[in-house]
Each structure stands twice: as C-alpha cells, then as structure tokens.
Amino acid sequence: MTVGNFTNFFKDMDQDEQIEALLRSTKKLEKEVRKLKGEDVQMSQVFNSIIGRDCTITVDYEELDCKITDADEEWVKILVYGKKGNTEKLIRIESIDQVDNIR
C-alpha cells in the first residue's frame, strides 16, 4: 500500500479505528524487528507448555479468563469462562497482548 493510498484509507475511518489500525501495524513491525534481531521467542512453545492451565489473556484491551486447550505456531484455542456459559475461541498468537495469572 502506497503512502497516498494509506492516507485515503485513513480518511474513511474515525479516530478510534485509525488508532487501532496504527496499533496493529506497530505490533507487526515490532514483531519483525524482534525476528531480525533474533529475539523472537516462540510464543507457541510457551502456550504449548501451559495447555490445560487457567490464565487471563488480554486481547485488544479485553481480559479473558480462560483455559488454554490447544496451540500451534499461529493459533491458540481457549475455553473462555463466562456468566452465561463457556465459549471456545481461536485467537491468533500475534493478537495476544498479555498473559497473566497462570494457574
């Protein structure tokens, strides 16, 4: 996408959408820099080591109390605990901001 196209793309978005798009782009760039520096920790290995354990995952500023049920190189399968019942979700590893309270 050229700079001109990116500017036109932004004109059609409200401020919150623009911020979210920039945050996603920044996250991708940071990941590429870590790869180039050789600092890329294989998060899939981390998630594979906590399969079957409960934790709190933060995705796009939303905290999810869940259990890790499966993981591969790109995706994590979780069981999200909710008041109306439990829900299974697939989440891209790169979209996960934080993992806390591993129990």
C-alpha positions in Angstrom: 0.0 0.0 0.0 1.5 3.3 -1.0 1.5 6.4 1.2 -1.2 8.1 -0.9 -3.5 5.0 -0.7 -2.8 4.7 3.1 -3.8 8.4 3.6 -7.1 7.9 1.6 -7.7 4.7 3.6 -7.4 6.7 6.9 -9.8 9.4 5.7 -12.7 6.9 5.7 -12.0 5.9 9.3 -13.0 7.5 12.6 -10.2 8.3 15.1 -10.7 5.2 17.2 -10.4 3.0 14.1 -7.3 4.9 13.0 -5.7 4.3 16.4 -6.5 0.6 16.3 -5.1 0.3 12.7 -1.9 2.0 13.8 -1.5 -0.2 16.9 -1.9 -3.3 14.8 0.7 -2.0 12.3 3.1 -1.1 15.1 2.7 -4.6 16.7 3.5 -6.3 13.4 6.6 -4.1 12.9 7.8 -4.8 16.4 7.5 -8.5 15.8 9.5 -8.2 12.6 12.3 -6.3 14.4 12.5 -8.9 17.1 12.8 -11.6 14.4 15.6 -9.7 12.7 17.4 -9.3 16.0 17.0 -13.0 16.8 15.0 -12.1 19.9 11.7 -13.7 18.7 10.6 -16.1 21.5 8.5 -18.8 20.1 5.2 -18.0 21.9 3.7 -21.2 20.5 6.2 -23.1 22.7 5.1 -21.0 25.7 1.4 -21.7 25.0 2.1 -25.4 24.5 3.8 -25.5 27.9 0.6 -24.2 29.6 -2.0 -26.3 27.8 -4.6 -27.4 30.3 -4.0 -24.4 32.7 -6.2 -21.5 33.5 -5.0 -17.9 32.9 -6.1 -14.4 31.9 -5.4 -13.4 28.3 -5.6 -9.8 27.2 -6.6 -9.2 23.6 -7.4 -5.7 22.3 -7.7 -4.4 25.8 -10.2 -7.1 26.7 -9.3 -9.6 29.5 -10.5 -13.1 29.0 -10.5 -15.6 31.9 -9.9 -18.9 30.2 -8.2 -22.3 29.9 -5.6 -23.0 27.1 -6.8 -26.1 25.3 -4.5 -26.3 22.3 -1.9 -24.3 20.4 0.2 -24.3 17.3 2.6 -21.9 15.6 0.0 -19.3 14.9 -3.2 -20.0 16.9 -4.3 -20.7 20.4 -7.5 -22.5 21.2 -9.1 -21.3 24.5 -12.1 -22.1 26.6 -13.4 -18.7 27.8 -15.3 -18.8 31.1 -18.5 -16.7 31.1 -21.5 -16.0 33.2 -23.8 -17.5 30.6 -21.6 -20.5 30.0 -18.2 -21.3 28.5 -17.2 -20.5 24.9 -14.4 -21.9 22.8 -12.4 -19.4 20.8 -9.4 -19.5 18.4 -7.1 -16.5 18.8 -4.0 -15.6 16.7 -1.0 -15.6 18.9 0.2 -12.3 17.4 -3.0 -10.6 18.6 -2.5 -11.5 22.3 -1.1 -8.6 24.3 -0.6 -10.2 27.6 -1.0 -13.5 29.6 -1.4 -13.2 33.4 -2.5 -15.3 36.4 -1.3 -18.6 35.0 -2.7 -21.2 37.4 
